[in-house]
């Protein structure tokens, strides 16, 4: 399995704020925006959601 830096989709709010601040003021062409959008759509298809702890306990209870 390929290892990526990001394990799950969810990020802390502090990290989101840092990304937002670092991206401000950078101009991109419409062509470039479209390619970024498509690349991100493809990328997020490969990153799973963080599993919920309650969901795993519910599955274990159902098996018993």
Order of alpha helices (4+ residues) and beta strands (2+ residues): alpha-alpha-alpha
